Amino acid sequence: MEGPISVLKFGSSVLTDERAAARVVHEVYNAWRDGHRVIAVVSALAGETDALLAGARALNPNAEDTTLAAYVAQGETRSAALVGLYLDRAGVPAHVLDAGAIGLTTTGGALDAAPTGLDVQRILLALSQRPVLVVPGFLGRDELGSTTLLGRGGSDLTALYIAARLRHAPNTTHSVRCVLIKDVDGLYDRDPALYPHSARRYVHASHDDVLALPEGIVQHKAVRASREYRVEFGVGTVGHPAPTRVGPGPSALAQSAAGHSPVRVALAGCGVVGRGVHDLLRGLPDLFDLVGVAVRDVAAHRDAGVDRSLLVDSPAHLLGRKPAILVETIGGLGVAADLVRAALDNGVHVVSANKSLLADRLPEFETLCQRTQARLCFSAAVGGGVPMLETVRRCASRGRITHITGVLNGTTSFVLDELARGVSFAQAVSLAQRAGFAESDPRADLSGADAAAKARLIAHAATGSWITTAQIRCTGIDAVTADEVTRAKAGGGLLRLVAHISLHARGPQIVIEPRALDATSPLSRLRGEQNGLIIELENSSEPVFVCGRGAGRWPTAQSVLADLFSLLNSNRSDPAAPPQSGDRNTHTTPALEEVAA
């Protein structure tokens, strides 16, 4: 897959403990959703490098530097694997590779080395297979292949070196940006913790001005490397759309002092997806203030760990708590429709994962949004954690889409895979329910109605027009037999419930039906609950393919959270910052301009 590359470095100020790795996922996911391929460079968890080094020296005060480096490297490699686990839980396809795998070679001492080489083609190959690559910062390999450390500020140096080598590679056409993700939203002319009302944030900071600041947020080694490598970088934090840009002068300060209050969010529903959203929001108290959670059984959710002060037994009570954003994960058409309508009518933004509601009422809701200026975001309604709607909109902005083919329902894929293993249909459905991929009433999944609703929303994203039910033909998997699955497998194919969307000038058509996929189709690589989409454009011979986990608590909750970030950042534009462009319903991070070679 072509597209811009974001090199995002996450330091120990972000990776404070194991659970903090979830914050890395938010930023990586938002960049992927914006169409970027992502290289996440991660430091060890806070304090772990110093603890490892002290422990090694206590064990052997005379240890050789190469042995110390090999021991201390555990911190970074463990952190990279941990981030990989969280990304996998969220349904984000990622590779985790070490310094040796990406050919990051160094020279100098084993504890304070400098990078000298990188296998750019290996990195591009990894990104062509999966959109995210996680690598440990601070580590390299010498000419013998021994582990080396890049010294204090080494993870920043790793990120800058990777970005520079990708940016300046011969015959490259890749747009590359580099952002160092910290625990503050940028660089300031003075400490904002000590001077909260007078500290001014840099929109752009020159190398010289950053070198004149006390070392801390950014190591001076990284600033000097930026100048040497001729590559700009950003300094920002999770959830902030516009990092401070660091490069050649002149510097520019923001027009106003720092300060953003958390956005008030109400959550309707706390089931499989809703509880995931709840847990993610509670991990981001600096960004989101969860003011209410509507559930059927207050006692059950209180006993399960939800703060009792948040719980209400009626969704209608949520709007009385004055949220800026309502998250709807109830499902269905009745109560959910009334609640979404009331929220939009009162100017409250809405994030919904309810594909059946949106496929039924989207024109009505769009009219309400136009009248009240409220926004409706529903990325999670299609593809779970896979940014399908964003990818379709991005493709449509490049030219006319002619065909879209996809596997849109993870439940049916899971059931069909179980049938292929010899499990009965009833058992397969039960297993899908226990795994959290199927609802207690799975008829919408099995009949194809769920896939049809998603296909309708995809067609709307591609064309801007509304698809009527007369333009949809739907056949589910409820009549599929084990023999049909076996025959498809024996023929080298894979049986899937496939959505085919034809977008001809004479009118769009949607067909949902079980199909045996040819082994050469990218969709045949999907397993279990994975979803995928192939998008064909009139002016391109190369189709666009996007895939990932399309069902389950964490992938869907991550997509909901990305919509929340989009709404959060829509009101955070800085008058001194460069203008942004793009779909207002996407989380957009301005690309950092690179210094010409």
Secondary structure as UniProt FT lines:
FT   STRAND          5..10
FT   TURN            12..14
FT   HELIX           18..20
FT   HELIX           21..33
FT   TURN            34..35
FT   STRAND          37..42
FT   TURN            46..47
FT   HELIX           48..59
FT   TURN            61..62
FT   HELIX           65..89
FT   TURN            90..91
FT   STRAND          94..96
FT   TURN            99..103
FT   STRAND          105..107
FT   TURN            110..111
FT   STRAND          114..117
FT   HELIX           120..129
FT   STRAND          132..136
FT   STRAND          139..141
FT   TURN            143..144
FT   STRAND          147..149
FT   TURN            152..153
FT   HELIX           154..167
FT   TURN            170..171
FT   STRAND          176..182
FT   TURN            192..194
FT   TURN            196..198
FT   STRAND          200..206
FT   HELIX           207..212
FT   HELIX           220..229
FT   STRAND          233..237
FT   TURN            238..239
FT   STRAND          244..247
FT   STRAND          252..257
FT   STRAND          263..268
FT   HELIX           272..282
FT   TURN            285..287
FT   STRAND          288..294
FT   HELIX           298..303
FT   TURN            304..305
FT   HELIX           308..310
FT   STRAND          311..312
FT   HELIX           315..321
FT   STRAND          325..328
FT   HELIX           334..345
FT   TURN            346..347
FT   STRAND          349..352
FT   HELIX           355..372
FT   STRAND          376..377
FT   HELIX           379..381
FT   TURN            382..385
FT   HELIX           388..398
FT   STRAND          401..407
FT   HELIX           410..420
FT   TURN            421..422
FT   HELIX           425..434
FT   TURN            435..436
FT   HELIX           443..447
FT   HELIX           449..463
FT   HELIX           469..471
FT   STRAND          472..474
FT   TURN            478..479
FT   HELIX           482..490
FT   TURN            491..492
FT   STRAND          494..504
FT   TURN            505..506
FT   STRAND          507..517
FT   TURN            519..520
FT   HELIX           522..525
FT   TURN            528..529
FT   STRAND          530..537
FT   TURN            538..539
FT   STRAND          544..549
FT   HELIX           553..570
FT   TURN            575..576
FT   TURN            584..585
//
